[in-house]
Amino acid sequence: MPSRREKLEVMLQGSPADQMLRYMLAMELDKEGHGEEALQNFEILMKDSKPYVPAFLMAGQLLTRLGRTNEAKETYHSGIAQAQLQENGHAAGEMAGFLAALDA
């Protein structure tokens, strides 16, 4: 029986532009301990024509866990700017909180 990740990969092949599928795949990869692959998928989402704001938050958290603090800070800064552009104050506030914790 295929794993959840394998099912998501198959679905994504049929709908490569589906942000939710890519996000779920990135989350599954992270859960399985494949941090670099997860980051690659978050990166795709962050560079989409309409960046997927939750990807910035999750990528920042993953980068922090990997000890890549400067990259996490850059990701949060970019995510806050994108969240503000998309009028998503909640996400901007969340990322600002994580950023402040890194600067503490």
Secondary structure per residue as TSV (DSSP state, phi and psi in degrees):
chain	resnum	aa	ss	phi	psi
A	1	M	-	360.0	130.5
A	2	P	-	-65.3	146.4
A	3	S	-	-74.5	168.1
A	4	R	H	-57.7	-43.5
A	5	R	H	-60.5	-45.5
A	6	E	H	-62.6	-40.3
A	7	K	H	-62.3	-43.1
A	8	L	H	-64.4	-39.9
A	9	E	H	-62.0	-41.6
A	10	V	H	-64.5	-45.5
A	11	M	H	-62.8	-38.1
A	12	L	H	-68.6	-30.7
A	13	Q	H	-61.5	-36.3
A	14	G	H	-79.8	-22.9
A	15	S	-	-139.2	69.5
A	16	P	T	-63.5	-18.3
A	17	A	T	-93.5	1.4
A	18	D	-	-74.3	105.2
A	19	Q	H	-63.1	-39.0
A	20	M	H	-65.1	-42.2
A	21	L	H	-62.2	-43.8
A	22	R	H	-64.7	-40.1
A	23	Y	H	-63.6	-45.4
A	24	M	H	-63.5	-37.8
A	25	L	H	-63.9	-45.7
A	26	A	H	-59.3	-42.7
A	27	M	H	-64.5	-40.9
A	28	E	H	-65.8	-42.6
A	29	L	H	-60.4	-42.2
A	30	D	H	-61.5	-46.0
A	31	K	H	-59.8	-35.9
A	32	E	T	-81.3	-1.9
A	33	G	T	88.0	15.4
A	34	H	-	-100.0	67.0
A	35	G	H	-58.2	-44.0
A	36	E	H	-65.6	-40.9
A	37	E	H	-65.6	-39.1
A	38	A	H	-61.6	-45.0
A	39	L	H	-61.4	-37.9
A	40	Q	H	-60.4	-41.0
A	41	N	H	-72.1	-38.6
A	42	F	H	-61.8	-40.0
A	43	E	H	-60.7	-42.8
A	44	I	H	-58.2	-44.6
A	45	L	H	-66.2	-36.6
A	46	M	H	-73.1	-20.9
A	47	K	T	-101.9	2.7
A	48	D	S	-58.7	161.8
A	49	S	S	-58.2	-35.5
A	50	K	S	-119.5	94.4
A	51	P	-	-52.8	143.6
A	52	Y	-	-90.1	103.7
A	53	V	H	-54.8	-43.6
A	54	P	H	-58.7	-24.3
A	55	A	H	-64.3	-34.9
A	56	F	H	-64.3	-44.4
A	57	L	H	-61.7	-49.9
A	58	M	H	-69.1	-37.1
A	59	A	H	-65.1	-40.8
A	60	G	H	-61.4	-42.4
A	61	Q	H	-65.7	-41.9
A	62	L	H	-64.1	-45.5
A	63	L	H	-60.2	-37.8
A	64	T	H	-63.2	-45.7
A	65	R	H	-62.7	-31.2
A	66	L	T	-82.2	-0.4
A	67	G	T	79.2	15.6
A	68	R	-	-100.3	65.6
A	69	T	H	-61.3	-43.6
A	70	N	H	-62.9	-40.2
A	71	E	H	-66.8	-37.2
A	72	A	H	-62.2	-44.1
A	73	K	H	-61.5	-44.9
A	74	E	H	-60.6	-41.2
A	75	T	H	-64.6	-44.4
A	76	Y	H	-63.0	-42.5
A	77	H	H	-59.5	-46.8
A	78	S	H	-63.9	-40.6
A	79	G	H	-65.2	-39.6
A	80	I	H	-62.9	-45.3
A	81	A	H	-61.3	-43.8
A	82	Q	H	-68.2	-39.6
A	83	A	H	-62.1	-40.0
A	84	Q	H	-65.7	-40.6
A	85	L	H	-61.3	-35.0
A	86	Q	T	-92.4	9.2
A	87	E	T	55.9	43.6
A	88	N	-	-111.5	79.0
A	89	G	H	-63.6	-33.8
A	90	H	H	-61.5	-49.8
A	91	A	H	-64.4	-40.6
A	92	A	H	-60.0	-42.7
A	93	G	H	-65.0	-41.1
A	94	E	H	-60.6	-48.0
A	95	M	H	-66.6	-35.5
A	96	A	H	-62.5	-37.4
A	97	G	H	-64.7	-44.5
A	98	F	H	-65.4	-39.2
A	99	L	H	-63.2	-43.9
A	100	A	H	-61.5	-38.6
A	101	A	H	-64.1	-35.7
A	102	L	H	-70.4	-30.9
A	103	D	H	-83.6	-10.3
A	104	A	-	-74.7	360.0
